[in-house]
Amino acid sequence: MVKHYVLIFFFIVPIISFAQVVEEKIQIDTISEIIQVIYRPQVSTTHYTRKIAVFANDTSQVAIEKSFSKKGLSGIYKVYHPNGKLKIRTVYANNRINGEWTYYDENGIILTKGNYVEGIKHGYWAYKSLKVYGRYRNGLKFWRWHKIDANSKKVKSTYKKGVLAKGEGFGEKFLPDYLINTEPKDSITQTKNDGVVGEEYKQVISFLKENLVFKKALKAHFSKNKLKDVRKLKKYFFRGQFQFVIAPLEMNLDINSFIEDSENGRIAVAKIDSLLKNNNELPKLFSESIVEENIMLFNNSTMKSSKMGVYFSKIQQNLLRIDVVHFKEELVIDSFKSGYSSSEKGQRFEVLLYFDNEGVLRGAEYEKP
């Protein structure tokens, strides 16, 4: 009898060892994380296919549960913490989140809860760990938002179509504290080019794809509000997400136009305005930084053949410069540097982004018309 079980054991081990490990991207509100999983054999019915994945480093623990119809992800979607507690619970329909989205910590406590309609935030959202609460309408902050401060007082702000109309506001996007590296830093200088995209750059890529205020400014810049040109730009937006290719370079993009705007009182983000006014080293840091290759930036493009190219600078003193360039022809990977040099001013849209000392994206300024 013992020999019989031993034979079974040696028969099973090779099957497990050769199971395919998959890197699964998990969307957590405005950012994403990668976990390694192994999918069990799928279960199919007439209308649905159910998939269950276990953690690659602990195949006894379920990591993901989801189901598909002919139109993509449909039904209840769950992600688990390694300890077995529920991490994310939401509902998909036609490959988009449609319904309540809830994020839990490892003890089962709700950290964030909100509602989506066809993949867009719409309805009441509660960022419980931040004590920030309010509503979205079609992806934009709408009407009254409030925060409970350290003194248990309610601080209110009002938004109209995503634009702050009254109060201090709570930033263009939220990153709850459970997603923030809390190690203290004096300032953010630059992301190391070590073969991966830094957390700051990941936030910016998500911002470029999804931020509605940015997309509106981008369209206005390149179309000059002409209906014909607005229609031409539609092909660069798929299901509301901006489609762009990122140059495999970290460039030396100057900030002269933003300094000029600051001198003329045209900078709206107070932190950016203060840095531009009080740090005389910034122009030199940005214009004289060494251009370096970073192929991982290119690999994070939303469309590697887009005529919309995005160029990143290095992060200098909590600021990052970006240029979005509208090219007439698609660029091959080794022509981004020369393509930028030959582009005209009117082809570019300049952006300046601000991170706090924990590396969280907190504000953006756009090139003024």
Order of alpha helices (4+ residues) and beta strands (2+ residues): alpha-beta-beta-beta-beta-beta-beta-beta-beta-beta-beta-beta-beta-beta-beta-beta-beta-beta-alpha-alpha-alpha-beta-beta-beta-alpha-alpha-alpha-beta-alpha-beta-beta-alpha-beta-beta
